[in-house]
Amino acid sequence: MDREKIEYHIRGLLEAIGEDPEREGLKETPARVAGMLEEVLEGTKYTNHEIAQMFSKTFTAGERGADEAVVMRDITVFSYCEHHMALMYDMTVNVGYIPRGRVLGLSKIARICDMAAKRLQLQERLGRDIAEIISEAAGTPDVGVKIVGSHSCMTARGIHNPSSRTETRTYLGQFRESRELKDLLN
């Protein structure tokens, strides 16, 4: 990311909305916003493949657990929608996959969700990105992802509907056909 360019444009934005970027409370705002954007949009530095490689630590599942679904629920993430750069918040992600002899470290699943969310996103794409990354990192074609979240472009602006929640589901492999596997994500 180009911090200098971000700072320049945030300063211009402050001026465009009628603020004085030199007043006490705003003097350091351009630098603070640039730092925040570096942090919350860190995922833009990486492709799905690179994220899968970063978090692909797996362990032998053993004979008994080699084909049983692994499900992790209520992984909390946030993101920013690419349409309004508005916060997508109170998001929970449920991920399920069927290991092919190897399982991902549990923290890796949460880290994958977090890093994929650190991009300007659409919730639908976020689910697809997480599913593709988990599939590659775990070495399985069988992945399901359910995301439920609030979007400030719906709750704080536009229609002003604070109770609205958006739910998306992405299914790969056996999750597409199996009602039983889909139900694991609920």
N, C-alpha and C positions, 0 to 999 in steps of 0.2 A: 504494500500500500504506500501511496505517496502522501506522507503526513503533511508535508509543506503545502501541497495542493489542497488537501482537505481543510487545513487551517485557513488558507486564503479564501476558500469558498464559504466556509462557515462564517467568517468575518463579513463577507459580502451578503450572506443570507441575513445576518443580524441587521445589517444596514437596510436591506430590502424590506424588512418587516417594521422598520422605523425605530430600531434600537440603536444605542450608541455603544459600539464595541469597546470604547475606551472607558466606559463607566466601571466603577469598582467591581461590581458583581460579574461583569462580562469580560474583563481584560484577559483572563486565562481560559475563557470558554472555548475558543477555537482549538487550543492545544488539548484541553480535556476531552472535547468531542472526538478529535483525531485519535487519541489514546483509547477512548471507549470503542470507536469503530474498529480499530485494530483488534481489540479483544473480542467483541461480539460478532465480528465477521471473519474470524480467523479461518473458518472452513473454506473461504474463497481461495485460499492459497493452495488447496489440495483438490485433486480429482477424487472421484469415488475409489478408483483403483489405489491411489496413494493412501487414502484413509484405511482401506482394507489391509494394506500392507503394514501400516503403522500399528494396527490393533488386531493382528492375526495370531496372537499367542493362543495356541490350542493345547489340549491335553487329551490323552487317550481316554475314550469313553468306556472302554472295557466291554466285554461281551454282553453284559446284561443291559447296558444303557445305550448301546450303539444305534438303535433305531427308534428310541422313545423320544417324544418331543420334549424340548427344553423351552420353557416359557418364562419370560421375565416381564413383570407388570409394573405399571405406575412409575416409569422412568420419566422424570420431570425435565422438560426442555423449554426453551423459548426461542423465538426466531423473529425475523422482520419480513413482512410481506414485500415482494418486489414491486407491487403496484403502487402502494402509498408509502412504503418504508415505515409502515405502522407495525407496532409490536403485536406479535402473536404470542399469547401468554396463557398461563394455567394449562399448559399442554402436557398431557400424559401420553406416553408411548408404551404399548404392549408389543413385545416381540416374541415370536415363536419360531423355532426351526427344528428340523430333524437332523441330528448329527449323522455323519457318515463315518463313524468310528472315532471321530475327534470332536471335542466340545471346546467352545470359546471360553476363556476366562470370563467370569460374570462381569467384572468391571469393564471388560472390553466392549460388551454389548452397550452398556450405558455410555461409554466414551464415544462409540460410533454414533449413537443417537445425538449426543451433544455436538460432536464435530460437524455432522451433516446439517444440523440446525443452525450452525454459525455461518449462514450464507443468506443473502437475500433469497427468499424462498416462496414457494406456494406449498400449502400443506399437502396437497396431492403429490407434488414432486418430492417433498421431504420423505413421505412414506416409501415412495419408489426408491429414492436414494438409499435409505436405511436398509431396505430389503436387498438391494443389489450389493451393498457393502457387506452385510451379514453373510449373504450367499457366497461371496468370494472369500471372505475371511474364514468362514467355517468350512468351506469346501462342500457346500450342499446346495442343491437347486430348490430345496423345500423350505420356504420362509414365508411367514405371515407377519404383517405389521398393522396395528390399529393405532390411530392417533385421534385424540379428542382435545380440542383447544378453543380458546376464545381469541377473537381478532379485534384489535382496537379500531380497525377500519369499519367494523360493524357496531362495536359497543360504545365508542367515544366520539364518533363522527358519523356523518351520513345518516343512517336510519336511527342511530342512538338506541340500539336494542341491547342493553347490558346483560341480559340473561341468555343470549344466543350462544350456542356452542356448535362447532363444526366437527364432524366425525368422518374420517377417511379410513379406508382399508386397502391394503395392497397384498395380493396373494401371488406367490410364485410356486411352481411345481405342484406337489400334492395338496398344498393349501388351497389351490384353485378348485379342486374337485371334491374335497372332503369336508362335509358339514361338521364332522367331529373335530377336525383340526381347526376349522374356523371358529368353532365354539370355544376352543381353548383360549382365544384372545379376548373373550368377553369378561 
